[in-house]
Amino acid sequence: MGNNHVQIIQFGVEGAITANATTYLYPGNGATTTNEPRIRIPWAGTLRHLYVYQRVASGAVGRTDIYTLRKNGVDQAITCTLNNSQTGQDTSNTVSVTTGDQISIKLVSNNAADTSADVAVSIVLQSDQ
């Protein structure tokens, strides 16, 4: 019987996100609207259970923040939409990855008055072994 490894991968932003824009979260902490920082996957497995926490929610109903997992620069089925809420998760969707695949988290804010700030995102990588 093989070993079953689990790793939690974290992304985050300290401070305000860029309102009404697409932002890519840095592994650990930080964000950019111009580059897409990616984490290289160390082993084949399955990504699951995206969890999002924002210390400051978006400010009003209708101002949404949409978090999407990306694999090798392409949006995947794992998403979390926060409509003026501080926490959210996607526990139903999964994405298979192979060694060397690269993942990132894309955040889309839909409103110029969005005040979301201090974001922490985690996703679980479980090995297929």
C-alpha positions in Angstrom: 0.0 0.0 0.0 1.4 3.4 -1.0 1.7 6.6 1.1 -1.1 9.2 0.9 0.4 12.6 1.2 -1.6 15.8 1.9 -0.3 19.4 1.5 -2.1 22.6 2.1 -1.2 25.3 -0.3 -1.8 28.9 0.8 -2.2 32.2 -1.1 -3.0 35.6 0.3 -3.1 39.4 0.2 -2.4 41.7 3.1 -4.2 45.0 2.6 -6.9 46.0 0.1 -7.4 44.1 -3.1 -7.6 46.1 -6.4 -11.3 47.0 -6.8 -13.1 46.3 -10.1 -10.1 44.3 -11.5 -8.6 40.9 -11.9 -5.9 40.1 -9.4 -3.6 37.1 -9.0 -2.8 36.2 -5.4 0.8 35.4 -4.4 1.7 32.2 -2.7 2.0 33.2 0.9 1.1 36.9 0.8 0.7 39.6 -1.8 -1.0 40.3 -5.1 -0.5 41.6 -8.6 -2.8 42.7 -11.5 -0.1 42.2 -14.1 1.6 38.8 -13.5 0.3 35.4 -12.6 2.5 33.9 -9.8 2.2 30.1 -9.9 3.1 27.2 -7.6 4.6 24.1 -9.1 2.9 20.9 -8.0 5.4 18.4 -6.4 3.4 15.2 -7.1 0.4 13.9 -9.0 -2.8 14.2 -7.1 -6.1 15.9 -6.6 -6.8 19.5 -5.6 -9.9 20.0 -3.4 -11.5 22.1 -0.7 -10.8 25.7 -1.7 -11.3 27.9 1.4 -11.4 31.7 1.3 -11.3 34.2 4.2 -11.5 38.0 3.9 -11.0 40.1 7.0 -13.0 42.9 5.2 -15.9 41.9 3.0 -16.7 43.6 -0.2 -18.9 46.4 1.2 -22.4 46.0 -0.1 -24.7 43.5 -1.8 -23.9 43.2 -5.4 -20.2 43.7 -4.9 -18.7 40.3 -5.4 -15.3 38.7 -5.2 -14.9 35.6 -7.3 -11.9 33.3 -6.5 -11.0 30.7 -9.2 -8.3 28.1 -9.2 -6.2 28.1 -12.3 -4.0 25.2 -13.6 -1.3 26.0 -16.1 -2.9 29.4 -16.8 -6.4 28.1 -17.4 -9.5 28.6 -15.1 -10.7 25.4 -13.4 -14.0 24.3 -11.9 -13.0 25.1 -8.4 -14.4 28.5 -7.5 -15.7 30.5 -4.6 -18.0 33.6 -4.9 -18.3 35.9 -2.0 -21.1 38.5 -2.1 -20.4 40.8 0.8 -19.3 37.9 3.0 -16.0 37.1 4.8 -15.8 33.4 4.3 -16.6 30.9 1.6 -15.5 27.5 0.2 -15.8 25.1 -2.6 -16.0 21.6 -1.2 -17.6 19.8 -4.1 -15.3 20.4 -7.1 -11.9 18.7 -7.6 -9.1 19.1 -10.2 -6.5 16.4 -11.1 -2.9 17.5 -11.3 0.3 15.9 -12.4 3.9 16.5 -11.2 5.0 19.9 -12.6 1.6 21.4 -13.2 1.4 25.0 -12.0 -1.5 26.5 -10.1 -2.6 30.0 -9.1 -5.6 31.8 -7.7 -7.4 34.5 -9.7 -9.6 37.0 -7.9 -12.1 39.0 -9.8 -13.7 42.0 -8.2 -16.8 43.3 -10.0 -17.2 46.8 -8.5 -15.1 49.9 -8.3 -16.3 50.5 -4.7 -15.2 47.0 -3.6 -13.4 47.4 -0.2 -12.3 43.8 0.3 -9.1 43.4 2.2 -6.7 40.9 3.9 -7.5 37.8 2.0 -6.3 34.3 2.9 -7.0 31.3 0.5 -6.0 27.7 1.0 -6.5 24.6 -1.1 -5.7 20.9 -0.3 -3.4 18.8 -2.5 -3.9 15.1 -1.9 -1.6 12.6 -3.6 -2.9 9.8 -5.8 -0.6 7.2 -4.2 
